Amino acid sequence: MKISGFSMVRNATKLYYPIKEAIESVLPICDEFVVAVGKGDEDDYTRERIESIDSDKVKIIDTVWDEKDFKGGRVNAIQTNIALDECSGDWCFYLQADEVVHEKYLAVIQDRCVELLDDDDVEALVFDYRHFWGDYEHYHKSHGWYKREVRMIKNNKGIKSHNSAQGFRKDGRPVRAAHAKAEIFHYGWVRPPHYMQNKKKALDSVHWGKKKAEEYYNQAADEFDYGPLDRLAVYRGTHPKVMKEWIAKMDWKDKLQYSGEPDPRRELHKHEKRKTRIITAIEQWLERKFGGKVYLSGHRNYKLLGNK
């Protein structure tokens, strides 16, 4: 059995993405890792950062992002599929540039791949998600944040990245997935506030179009406001070892708000809104009552095979 890793990225160093750490987190169980590196801005050195990984498993494909695809995020799926098409493994492990796997899950993931390789009902593996917010100690459990997503697919099954590279489709339908029994650590909302605002602008550019994003952010604050962090869950576990140095360089705690009320001058984040907090409380009560078997999130890019 062979496992390929794959990803796509652009302007990672300029926007504070831990792309090197993401790749290194799964490299021990991958026979290759293919990454489509889009041509970035002159002050970005993403390609050099990836080249610094001490492994001949890493294969770089140089690409150019076409602005005509900066709508609805479809450029993300296009770039993801460029990398996927070069994968030769039986399984293909997809990580976005801000997603990292804890080393405690590597053997578990590998075992699931072996176990389900010849099961034709299973086309993919779905992972639980831990979405960190603001720093490395707080994370989301609120309604509206996707709790699971497909990150491994079987190769040569006609499966392609879908929409904004959020999930995968086969012949237009969601893939059939078993649970990976593992978790993805998502650090997409953990960076200095000015980097976070720049990242939001970059993300909105590929969804709204560059012109509209420019107009909006020309009027926006220079720094992102995470709001009071005491409204989130506290993480007391360990982080992936590859993130040790990345976490150690955190230097923006003085810019974070750890308690109090949200700034009334800005629009509330979704998790701060009363309606979301009520729905979240109901969800969590139901999940506790039914032992985690109730899954109410409306976001689901797959069909979960419960008996797998």
Phi and psi restraints in degrees (value plus and minus 20) as a CYANA .aco file:
   2 LYS   PHI    -143.8  -103.8
   2 LYS   PSI     116.7   156.7
   3 ILE   PHI    -135.6   -95.6
   3 ILE   PSI     106.7   146.7
   4 SER   PHI    -124.4   -84.4
   4 SER   PSI     120.3   160.3
   5 GLY   PHI    -122.6   -82.6
   5 GLY   PSI     132.3   172.3
   6 PHE   PHI    -173.7  -133.7
   6 PHE   PSI     133.6   173.6
   7 SER   PHI    -180.6  -140.6
   7 SER   PSI     150.4   190.4
   8 MET   PHI    -156.1  -116.1
   8 MET   PSI     131.6   171.6
   9 VAL   PHI    -181.5  -141.5
   9 VAL   PSI     134.5   174.5
  10 ARG   PHI    -176.3  -136.3
  10 ARG   PSI     115.3   155.3
  11 ASN   PHI      36.4    76.4
  11 ASN   PSI      18.1    58.1
  12 ALA   PHI     -85.4   -45.4
  12 ALA   PSI     -64.8   -24.8
  13 THR   PHI     -90.8   -50.8
  13 THR   PSI     -56.1   -16.1
  14 LYS   PHI     -86.1   -46.1
  14 LYS   PSI     -50.1   -10.1
  15 LEU   PHI    -127.1   -87.1
  15 LEU   PSI     -10.5    29.5
  16 TYR   PHI      47.7    87.7
  16 TYR   PSI      25.7    65.7
  17 TYR   PHI    -116.1   -76.1
  17 TYR   PSI     114.3   154.3
  18 PRO   PHI    -103.3   -63.3
  18 PRO   PSI      37.4    77.4
  19 ILE   PHI     -83.2   -43.2
  19 ILE   PSI     -60.6   -20.6
  20 LYS   PHI     -82.1   -42.1
  20 LYS   PSI     -64.7   -24.7
  21 GLU   PHI     -86.2   -46.2
  21 GLU   PSI     -56.7   -16.7
  22 ALA   PHI     -80.1   -40.1
  22 ALA   PSI     -68.7   -28.7
  23 ILE   PHI     -84.0   -44.0
  23 ILE   PSI     -66.6   -26.6
  24 GLU   PHI     -83.6   -43.6
  24 GLU   PSI     -45.7    -5.7
  25 SER   PHI     -86.6   -46.6
  25 SER   PSI     -49.3    -9.3
  26 VAL   PHI    -132.1   -92.1
  26 VAL   PSI     -24.4    15.6
  27 LEU   PHI     -77.2   -37.2
  27 LEU   PSI     -54.5   -14.5
  28 PRO   PHI     -78.2   -38.2
  28 PRO   PSI     -48.4    -8.4
  29 ILE   PHI    -125.4   -85.4
  29 ILE   PSI     -17.4    22.6
  30 CYS   PHI    -121.5   -81.5
  30 CYS   PSI     121.3   161.3
  31 ASP   PHI    -104.9   -64.9
  31 ASP   PSI     -39.9     0.1
  32 GLU   PHI    -178.1  -138.1
  32 GLU   PSI     138.0   178.0
  33 PHE   PHI    -158.0  -118.0
  33 PHE   PSI      96.0   136.0
  34 VAL   PHI    -122.0   -82.0
  34 VAL   PSI     106.2   146.2
  35 VAL   PHI    -149.9  -109.9
  35 VAL   PSI     105.6   145.6
  36 ALA   PHI    -107.2   -67.2
  36 ALA   PSI      92.8   132.8
  37 VAL   PHI    -123.5   -83.5
  37 VAL   PSI      89.8   129.8
  38 GLY   PHI     -93.8   -53.8
  38 GLY   PSI     125.4   165.4
  39 LYS   PHI     -82.0   -42.0
  39 LYS   PSI     101.6   141.6
  40 GLY   PHI    -120.5   -80.5
  40 GLY   PSI    -189.6  -149.6
  41 ASP   PHI     -93.0   -53.0
  41 ASP   PSI     144.4   184.4
  42 GLU   PHI     -82.8   -42.8
  42 GLU   PSI     -48.3    -8.3
  43 ASP   PHI    -113.6   -73.6
  43 ASP   PSI      -1.9    38.1
  44 ASP   PHI    -131.3   -91.3
  44 ASP   PSI     123.9   163.9
  45 TYR   PHI    -152.2  -112.2
  45 TYR   PSI      24.5    64.5
  46 THR   PHI     -79.5   -39.5
  46 THR   PSI     -65.8   -25.8
  47 ARG   PHI     -80.0   -40.0
  47 ARG   PSI     -63.1   -23.1
  48 GLU   PHI     -84.2   -44.2
  48 GLU   PSI     -56.9   -16.9
  49 ARG   PHI     -82.9   -42.9
  49 ARG   PSI     -63.1   -23.1
  50 ILE   PHI     -89.9   -49.9
  50 ILE   PSI     -58.6   -18.6
  51 GLU   PHI     -82.6   -42.6
  51 GLU   PSI     -42.6    -2.6
  52 SER   PHI     -95.0   -55.0
  52 SER   PSI     -29.2    10.8
  53 ILE   PHI     -88.2   -48.2
  53 ILE   PSI     105.2   145.2
  54 ASP   PHI    -103.7   -63.7
  54 ASP   PSI      52.7    92.7
  55 SER   PHI    -179.9  -139.9
  55 SER   PSI     117.8   157.8
  56 ASP   PHI    -106.4   -66.4
  56 ASP   PSI     -14.0    26.0
  57 LYS   PHI     -96.4   -56.4
  57 LYS   PSI     -43.2    -3.2
  58 VAL   PHI    -102.1   -62.1
  58 VAL   PSI     107.0   147.0
  59 LYS   PHI    -141.7  -101.7
  59 LYS   PSI     102.5   142.5
  60 ILE   PHI    -120.6   -80.6
  60 ILE   PSI     113.0   153.0
  61 ILE   PHI    -133.8   -93.8
  61 ILE   PSI      99.7   139.7
  62 ASP   PHI    -102.1   -62.1
  62 ASP   PSI     110.3   150.3
  63 THR   PHI    -153.9  -113.9
  63 THR   PSI     148.4   188.4
  64 VAL   PHI    -147.1  -107.1
  64 VAL   PSI     108.4   148.4
  65 TRP   PHI    -103.0   -63.0
  65 TRP   PSI     109.2   149.2
  66 ASP   PHI    -111.8   -71.8
  66 ASP   PSI     104.5   144.5
  67 GLU   PHI     -82.8   -42.8
  67 GLU   PSI     -40.8    -0.8
  68 LYS   PHI     -86.9   -46.9
  68 LYS   PSI     -37.2     2.8
  69 ASP   PHI    -115.6   -75.6
  69 ASP   PSI     -14.1    25.9
  70 PHE   PHI    -102.8   -62.8
  70 PHE   PSI      40.1    80.1
  71 LYS   PHI    -170.3  -130.3
  71 LYS   PSI     105.7   145.7
  72 GLY   PHI      47.8    87.8
  72 GLY   PSI      -9.3    30.7
  73 GLY   PHI      54.6    94.6
  73 GLY   PSI      -8.4    31.6
  74 ARG   PHI     -85.7   -45.7
  74 ARG   PSI     -42.2    -2.2
  75 VAL   PHI     -80.7   -40.7
  75 VAL   PSI     -50.8   -10.8
  76 ASN   PHI     -84.4   -44.4
  76 ASN   PSI     -63.2   -23.2
  77 ALA   PHI     -88.5   -48.5
  77 ALA   PSI     -59.1   -19.1
  78 ILE   PHI     -80.1   -40.1
  78 ILE   PSI     -67.4   -27.4
  79 GLN   PHI     -88.4   -48.4
  79 GLN   PSI     -57.3   -17.3
  80 THR   PHI     -82.1   -42.1
  80 THR   PSI     -62.5   -22.5
  81 ASN   PHI     -89.5   -49.5
  81 ASN   PSI     -47.5    -7.5
  82 ILE   PHI     -81.7   -41.7
  82 ILE   PSI     -64.4   -24.4
  83 ALA   PHI     -89.1   -49.1
  83 ALA   PSI     -63.3   -23.3
  84 LEU   PHI     -78.8   -38.8
  84 LEU   PSI     -60.1   -20.1
  85 ASP   PHI     -82.9   -42.9
  85 ASP   PSI     -40.4    -0.4
  86 GLU   PHI    -115.3   -75.3
  86 GLU   PSI     -19.8    20.2
  87 CYS   PHI    -100.1   -60.1
  87 CYS   PSI     119.5   159.5
  88 SER   PHI    -135.4   -95.4
  88 SER   PSI     -17.6    22.4
  89 GLY   PHI     -97.9   -57.9
  89 GLY   PSI     146.0   186.0
  90 ASP   PHI     -91.2   -51.2
  90 ASP   PSI     -57.9   -17.9
  91 TRP   PHI    -135.2   -95.2
  91 TRP   PSI     127.4   167.4
  92 CYS   PHI    -143.3  -103.3
  92 CYS   PSI     101.1   141.1
  93 PHE   PHI    -120.3   -80.3
  93 PHE   PSI      92.0   132.0
  94 TYR   PHI    -117.9   -77.9
  94 TYR   PSI     106.9   146.9
  95 LEU   PHI    -148.3  -108.3
  95 LEU   PSI     114.3   154.3
  96 GLN   PHI    -101.2   -61.2
  96 GLN   PSI     146.8   186.8
  97 ALA   PHI     -88.8   -48.8
  97 ALA   PSI     -29.7    10.3
  98 ASP   PHI    -137.3   -97.3
  98 ASP   PSI      -0.2    39.8
  99 GLU   PHI    -133.5   -93.5
  99 GLU   PSI     113.1   153.1
 100 VAL   PHI    -153.7  -113.7
 100 VAL   PSI     124.9   164.9
 101 VAL   PHI    -127.3   -87.3
 101 VAL   PSI     112.0   152.0
 102 HIS   PHI     -90.9   -50.9
 102 HIS   PSI     119.2   159.2
 103 GLU   PHI     -81.9   -41.9
 103 GLU   PSI     -41.9    -1.9
 104 LYS   PHI     -86.7   -46.7
 104 LYS   PSI     -36.6     3.4
 105 TYR   PHI    -116.4   -76.4
 105 TYR   PSI     -29.6    10.4
 106 LEU   PHI     -80.4   -40.4
 106 LEU   PSI     -67.2   -27.2
 107 ALA   PHI     -86.0   -46.0
 107 ALA   PSI     -56.3   -16.3
 108 VAL   PHI     -82.2   -42.2
 108 VAL   PSI     -66.2   -26.2
 109 ILE   PHI     -83.4   -43.4
 109 ILE   PSI     -65.0   -25.0
 110 GLN   PHI     -81.2   -41.2
 110 GLN   PSI     -62.1   -22.1
 111 ASP   PHI     -84.1   -44.1
 111 ASP   PSI     -59.3   -19.3
 112 ARG   PHI     -85.2   -45.2
 112 ARG   PSI     -57.1   -17.1
 113 CYS   PHI     -83.8   -43.8
 113 CYS   PSI     -61.7   -21.7
 114 VAL   PHI     -86.4   -46.4
 114 VAL   PSI     -66.9   -26.9
 115 GLU   PHI     -79.5   -39.5
 115 GLU   PSI     -58.5   -18.5
 116 LEU   PHI    -127.3   -87.3
 116 LEU   PSI     -16.1    23.9
 117 LEU   PHI     -76.1   -36.1
 117 LEU   PSI     -63.3   -23.3
 118 ASP   PHI    -117.1   -77.1
 118 ASP   PSI     -12.0    28.0
 119 ASP   PHI    -107.3   -67.3
 119 ASP   PSI      85.1   125.1
 120 ASP   PHI     -90.5   -50.5
 120 ASP   PSI     -36.1     3.9
 121 ASP   PHI     -90.1   -50.1
 121 ASP   PSI     -50.0   -10.0
 122 VAL   PHI    -112.0   -72.0
 122 VAL   PSI     101.5   141.5
 123 GLU   PHI    -128.2   -88.2
 123 GLU   PSI     -34.4     5.6
 124 ALA   PHI    -179.1  -139.1
 124 ALA   PSI     149.5   189.5
 125 LEU   PHI    -142.3  -102.3
 125 LEU   PSI     115.6   155.6
 126 VAL   PHI    -126.8   -86.8
 126 VAL   PSI     120.6   160.6
 127 PHE   PHI    -134.8   -94.8
 127 PHE   PSI     127.9   167.9
 128 ASP   PHI     -93.1   -53.1
 128 ASP   PSI     138.3   178.3
 129 TYR   PHI    -145.7  -105.7
 129 TYR   PSI     121.8   161.8
 130 ARG   PHI    -141.9  -101.9
 130 ARG   PSI      88.6   128.6
 131 HIS   PHI    -114.9   -74.9
 131 HIS   PSI      85.4   125.4
 132 PHE   PHI     -99.1   -59.1
 132 PHE   PSI     132.0   172.0
 133 TRP   PHI    -161.7  -121.7
 133 TRP   PSI      98.3   138.3
 134 GLY   PHI      65.7   105.7
 134 GLY   PSI     -73.0   -33.0
 135 ASP   PHI    -162.5  -122.5
 135 ASP   PSI    -187.8  -147.8
 136 TYR   PHI    -116.7   -76.7
 136 TYR   PSI      -7.5    32.5
 137 GLU   PHI    -137.0   -97.0
 137 GLU   PSI     -29.9    10.1
 138 HIS   PHI    -143.5  -103.5
 138 HIS   PSI     121.6   161.6
 139 TYR   PHI    -165.6  -125.6
 139 TYR   PSI     142.4   182.4
 140 HIS   PHI    -108.4   -68.4
 140 HIS   PSI     116.5   156.5
 141 LYS   PHI    -147.7  -107.7
 141 LYS   PSI      -7.1    32.9
 142 SER   PHI    -104.2   -64.2
 142 SER   PSI     138.7   178.7
 143 HIS   PHI     -79.7   -39.7
 143 HIS   PSI     121.0   161.0
 144 GLY   PHI      83.3   123.3
 144 GLY   PSI     -37.4     2.6
 145 TRP   PHI    -115.9   -75.9
 145 TRP   PSI     109.4   149.4
 146 TYR   PHI     -85.8   -45.8
 146 TYR   PSI     112.3   152.3
 147 LYS   PHI    -111.7   -71.7
 147 LYS   PSI     -42.7    -2.7
 148 ARG   PHI    -164.7  -124.7
 148 ARG   PSI     135.2   175.2
 149 GLU   PHI    -179.5  -139.5
 149 GLU   PSI     133.5   173.5
 150 VAL   PHI     -93.8   -53.8
 150 VAL   PSI     109.9   149.9
 151 ARG   PHI    -153.5  -113.5
 151 ARG   PSI     -21.9    18.1
 152 MET   PHI    -152.6  -112.6
 152 MET   PSI     115.7   155.7
 153 ILE   PHI    -152.5  -112.5
 153 ILE   PSI     133.9   173.9
 154 LYS   PHI     -97.7   -57.7
 154 LYS   PSI     122.7   162.7
 155 ASN   PHI    -102.9   -62.9
 155 ASN   PSI     140.3   180.3
 156 ASN   PHI      38.6    78.6
 156 ASN   PSI      14.7    54.7
 157 LYS   PHI    -136.2   -96.2
 157 LYS   PSI      -9.5    30.5
 158 GLY   PHI      51.8    91.8
 158 GLY   PSI       1.5    41.5
 159 ILE   PHI    -111.0   -71.0
 159 ILE   PSI     112.7   152.7
 160 LYS   PHI    -152.9  -112.9
 160 LYS   PSI     134.6   174.6
 161 SER   PHI     -82.4   -42.4
 161 SER   PSI     123.3   163.3
 162 HIS   PHI    -140.6  -100.6
 162 HIS   PSI     125.2   165.2
 163 ASN   PHI      37.4    77.4
 163 ASN   PSI    -132.4   -92.4
 164 SER   PHI    -122.3   -82.3
 164 SER   PSI      12.0    52.0
 165 ALA   PHI      44.6    84.6
 165 ALA   PSI       7.4    47.4
 166 GLN   PHI    -100.4   -60.4
 166 GLN   PSI     -56.5   -16.5
 167 GLY   PHI    -164.6  -124.6
 167 GLY   PSI    -184.3  -144.3
 168 PHE   PHI    -151.5  -111.5
 168 PHE   PSI     133.0   173.0
 169 ARG   PHI    -152.6  -112.6
 169 ARG   PSI     129.8   169.8
 170 LYS   PHI    -144.3  -104.3
 170 LYS   PSI      97.8   137.8
 171 ASP   PHI      32.5    72.5
 171 ASP   PSI      17.2    57.2
 172 GLY   PHI      64.4   104.4
 172 GLY   PSI     -25.1    14.9
 173 ARG   PHI    -129.7   -89.7
 173 ARG   PSI     137.7   177.7
 174 PRO   PHI     -82.9   -42.9
 174 PRO   PSI     125.5   165.5
 175 VAL   PHI     -94.3   -54.3
 175 VAL   PSI     134.5   174.5
 176 ARG   PHI    -107.1   -67.1
 176 ARG   PSI     102.7   142.7
 177 ALA   PHI    -147.3  -107.3
 177 ALA   PSI     123.5   163.5
 178 ALA   PHI    -120.1   -80.1
 178 ALA   PSI     141.6   181.6
 179 HIS   PHI     -99.8   -59.8
 179 HIS   PSI     115.9   155.9
 180 ALA   PHI     -95.8   -55.8
 180 ALA   PSI     -35.0     5.0
 181 LYS   PHI      40.7    80.7
 181 LYS   PSI      15.2    55.2
 182 ALA   PHI    -167.7  -127.7
 182 ALA   PSI     154.2   194.2
 183 GLU   PHI    -153.2  -113.2
 183 GLU   PSI     127.3   167.3
 184 ILE   PHI    -124.6   -84.6
 184 ILE   PSI     111.5   151.5
 185 PHE   PHI    -111.9   -71.9
 185 PHE   PSI      94.7   134.7
 186 HIS   PHI    -123.3   -83.3
 186 HIS   PSI      96.1   136.1
 187 TYR   PHI    -127.4   -87.4
 187 TYR   PSI       1.4    41.4
 188 GLY   PHI     -84.7   -44.7
 188 GLY   PSI     -39.3     0.7
 189 TRP   PHI    -135.6   -95.6
 189 TRP   PSI       8.2    48.2
 190 VAL   PHI    -144.7  -104.7
 190 VAL   PSI      83.3   123.3
 191 ARG   PHI    -191.7  -151.7
 191 ARG   PSI     142.6   182.6
 192 PRO   PHI     -73.8   -33.8
 192 PRO   PSI     124.9   164.9
 193 PRO   PHI     -73.7   -33.7
 193 PRO   PSI     -55.0   -15.0
 194 HIS   PHI     -93.1   -53.1
 194 HIS   PSI     -54.6   -14.6
 195 TYR   PHI     -87.1   -47.1
 195 TYR   PSI     -57.1   -17.1
 196 MET   PHI     -84.3   -44.3
 196 MET   PSI     -60.5   -20.5
 197 GLN   PHI     -86.3   -46.3
 197 GLN   PSI     -58.9   -18.9
 198 ASN   PHI     -86.2   -46.2
 198 ASN   PSI     -57.2   -17.2
 199 LYS   PHI     -86.1   -46.1
 199 LYS   PSI     -62.4   -22.4
 200 LYS   PHI     -80.0   -40.0
 200 LYS   PSI     -60.7   -20.7
 201 LYS   PHI     -82.1   -42.1
 201 LYS   PSI     -62.9   -22.9
 202 ALA   PHI     -84.3   -44.3
 202 ALA   PSI     -62.0   -22.0
 203 LEU   PHI     -85.4   -45.4
 203 LEU   PSI     -64.5   -24.5
 204 ASP   PHI     -87.2   -47.2
 204 ASP   PSI     -48.9    -8.9
 205 SER   PHI     -81.4   -41.4
 205 SER   PSI     -60.2   -20.2
 206 VAL   PHI    -103.6   -63.6
 206 VAL   PSI     -25.2    14.8
 207 HIS   PHI    -126.2   -86.2
 207 HIS   PSI     -59.7   -19.7
 208 TRP   PHI    -114.5   -74.5
 208 TRP   PSI     -43.6    -3.6
 209 GLY   PHI      85.6   125.6
 209 GLY   PSI     127.2   167.2
 210 LYS   PHI     -83.2   -43.2
 210 LYS   PSI     -62.4   -22.4
 211 LYS   PHI     -82.7   -42.7
 211 LYS   PSI     -67.4   -27.4
 212 LYS   PHI     -83.1   -43.1
 212 LYS   PSI     -61.2   -21.2
 213 ALA   PHI     -84.1   -44.1
 213 ALA   PSI     -61.8   -21.8
 214 GLU   PHI     -78.9   -38.9
 214 GLU   PSI     -66.0   -26.0
 215 GLU   PHI     -82.5   -42.5
 215 GLU   PSI     -61.4   -21.4
 216 TYR   PHI     -87.9   -47.9
 216 TYR   PSI     -68.4   -28.4
 217 TYR   PHI     -98.2   -58.2
 217 TYR   PSI     -34.8     5.2
 218 ASN   PHI     -86.2   -46.2
 218 ASN   PSI     -42.7    -2.7
 219 GLN   PHI    -122.6   -82.6
 219 GLN   PSI     -24.8    15.2
 220 ALA   PHI    -110.4   -70.4
 220 ALA   PSI     148.6   188.6
 221 ALA   PHI     -87.1   -47.1
 221 ALA   PSI     136.9   176.9
 222 ASP   PHI     -94.7   -54.7
 222 ASP   PSI     -45.1    -5.1
 223 GLU   PHI    -144.3  -104.3
 223 GLU   PSI     123.9   163.9
 224 PHE   PHI     -97.3   -57.3
 224 PHE   PSI     119.2   159.2
 225 ASP   PHI    -123.2   -83.2
 225 ASP   PSI      88.9   128.9
 226 TYR   PHI     -93.8   -53.8
 226 TYR   PSI     -38.5     1.5
 227 GLY   PHI      59.9    99.9
 227 GLY   PSI    -199.5  -159.5
 228 PRO   PHI     -86.8   -46.8
 228 PRO   PSI     103.5   143.5
 229 LEU   PHI     -98.9   -58.9
 229 LEU   PSI     -32.9     7.1
 230 ASP   PHI     -92.7   -52.7
 230 ASP   PSI     -18.7    21.3
 231 ARG   PHI    -113.7   -73.7
 231 ARG   PSI     -15.2    24.8
 232 LEU   PHI    -133.9   -93.9
 232 LEU   PSI     147.6   187.6
 233 ALA   PHI     -95.7   -55.7
 233 ALA   PSI     132.5   172.5
 234 VAL   PHI    -122.2   -82.2
 234 VAL   PSI     110.6   150.6
 235 TYR   PHI    -114.3   -74.3
 235 TYR   PSI     106.1   146.1
 236 ARG   PHI    -136.2   -96.2
 236 ARG   PSI     -13.0    27.0
 237 GLY   PHI    -111.1   -71.1
 237 GLY   PSI    -188.0  -148.0
 238 THR   PHI    -116.6   -76.6
 238 THR   PSI     135.6   175.6
 239 HIS   PHI    -118.3   -78.3
 239 HIS   PSI     142.2   182.2
 240 PRO   PHI     -75.3   -35.3
 240 PRO   PSI     120.5   160.5
 241 LYS   PHI     -78.7   -38.7
 241 LYS   PSI     -52.9   -12.9
 242 VAL   PHI     -84.6   -44.6
 242 VAL   PSI     -36.1     3.9
 243 MET   PHI    -112.3   -72.3
 243 MET   PSI     -18.4    21.6
 244 LYS   PHI     -76.1   -36.1
 244 LYS   PSI     -72.6   -32.6
 245 GLU   PHI     -89.6   -49.6
 245 GLU   PSI     -55.8   -15.8
 246 TRP   PHI     -82.2   -42.2
 246 TRP   PSI     -64.6   -24.6
 247 ILE   PHI     -88.8   -48.8
 247 ILE   PSI     -57.4   -17.4
 248 ALA   PHI     -82.0   -42.0
 248 ALA   PSI     -46.1    -6.1
 249 LYS   PHI    -109.3   -69.3
 249 LYS   PSI     -12.8    27.2
 250 MET   PHI     -80.8   -40.8
 250 MET   PSI     104.8   144.8
 251 ASP   PHI    -157.1  -117.1
 251 ASP   PSI       7.9    47.9
 252 TRP   PHI    -142.5  -102.5
 252 TRP   PSI       0.5    40.5
 253 LYS   PHI     -80.1   -40.1
 253 LYS   PSI     -52.8   -12.8
 254 ASP   PHI     -89.2   -49.2
 254 ASP   PSI     -30.6     9.4
 255 LYS   PHI    -118.9   -78.9
 255 LYS   PSI     -20.3    19.7
 256 LEU   PHI    -119.4   -79.4
 256 LEU   PSI     132.5   172.5
 257 GLN   PHI    -127.9   -87.9
 257 GLN   PSI      98.2   138.2
 258 TYR   PHI    -117.1   -77.1
 258 TYR   PSI     -31.1     8.9
 259 SER   PHI    -179.6  -139.6
 259 SER   PSI     158.5   198.5
 260 GLY   PHI      77.5   117.5
 260 GLY   PSI    -182.3  -142.3
 261 GLU   PHI    -124.8   -84.8
 261 GLU   PSI     131.9   171.9
 262 PRO   PHI     -80.5   -40.5
 262 PRO   PSI     130.5   170.5
 263 ASP   PHI     -82.6   -42.6
 263 ASP   PSI      99.1   139.1
 264 PRO   PHI     -87.5   -47.5
 264 PRO   PSI     -32.0     8.0
 265 ARG   PHI    -100.3   -60.3
 265 ARG   PSI     -32.2     7.8
 266 ARG   PHI    -134.3   -94.3
 266 ARG   PSI     142.7   182.7
 267 GLU   PHI     -91.5   -51.5
 267 GLU   PSI     119.3   159.3
 268 LEU   PHI     -84.2   -44.2
 268 LEU   PSI     122.4   162.4
 269 HIS   PHI     -87.9   -47.9
 269 HIS   PSI     136.8   176.8
 270 LYS   PHI     -77.3   -37.3
 270 LYS   PSI     -60.9   -20.9
 271 HIS   PHI     -91.2   -51.2
 271 HIS   PSI     -33.2     6.8
 272 GLU   PHI    -108.3   -68.3
 272 GLU   PSI     -33.6     6.4
 273 LYS   PHI     -96.5   -56.5
 273 LYS   PSI     123.0   163.0
 274 ARG   PHI     -78.9   -38.9
 274 ARG   PSI     -63.0   -23.0
 275 LYS   PHI     -80.0   -40.0
 275 LYS   PSI     -64.9   -24.9
 276 THR   PHI     -84.8   -44.8
 276 THR   PSI     -59.3   -19.3
 277 ARG   PHI     -85.6   -45.6
 277 ARG   PSI     -56.2   -16.2
 278 ILE   PHI     -88.1   -48.1
 278 ILE   PSI     -66.7   -26.7
 279 ILE   PHI     -81.1   -41.1
 279 ILE   PSI     -60.8   -20.8
 280 THR   PHI     -81.4   -41.4
 280 THR   PSI     -64.3   -24.3
 281 ALA   PHI     -81.4   -41.4
 281 ALA   PSI     -61.5   -21.5
 282 ILE   PHI     -85.0   -45.0
 282 ILE   PSI     -65.7   -25.7
 283 GLU   PHI     -76.7   -36.7
 283 GLU   PSI     -68.7   -28.7
 284 GLN   PHI     -85.7   -45.7
 284 GLN   PSI     -55.2   -15.2
 285 TRP   PHI     -85.1   -45.1
 285 TRP   PSI     -65.0   -25.0
 286 LEU   PHI     -84.7   -44.7
 286 LEU   PSI     -59.7   -19.7
 287 GLU   PHI     -86.2   -46.2
 287 GLU   PSI     -57.7   -17.7
 288 ARG   PHI     -87.8   -47.8
 288 ARG   PSI     -62.6   -22.6
 289 LYS   PHI     -83.4   -43.4
 289 LYS   PSI     -57.5   -17.5
 290 PHE   PHI    -126.8   -86.8
 290 PHE   PSI       3.2    43.2
 291 GLY   PHI      42.0    82.0
 291 GLY   PSI      14.9    54.9
 292 GLY   PHI      59.8    99.8
 292 GLY   PSI     -17.3    22.7
 293 LYS   PHI    -102.1   -62.1
 293 LYS   PSI     -34.7     5.3
 294 VAL   PHI    -111.3   -71.3
 294 VAL   PSI     107.2   147.2
 295 TYR   PHI    -151.4  -111.4
 295 TYR   PSI      84.5   124.5
 296 LEU   PHI    -117.7   -77.7
 296 LEU   PSI     -28.3    11.7
 297 SER   PHI     -78.0   -38.0
 297 SER   PSI     114.9   154.9
 298 GLY   PHI     -96.6   -56.6
 298 GLY   PSI     -36.6     3.4
 299 HIS   PHI    -105.8   -65.8
 299 HIS   PSI      94.3   134.3
 300 ARG   PHI    -174.3  -134.3
 300 ARG   PSI      87.9   127.9
 301 ASN   PHI    -115.7   -75.7
 301 ASN   PSI       6.9    46.9
 302 TYR   PHI    -179.1  -139.1
 302 TYR   PSI     145.4   185.4
 303 LYS   PHI    -128.8   -88.8
 303 LYS   PSI      92.8   132.8
 304 LEU   PHI    -101.9   -61.9
 304 LEU   PSI     105.4   145.4
 305 LEU   PHI    -107.3   -67.3
 305 LEU   PSI      77.5   117.5
 306 GLY   PHI     -81.2   -41.2
 306 GLY   PSI     -47.5    -7.5
 307 ASN   PHI    -107.2   -67.2
 307 ASN   PSI     -14.4    25.6
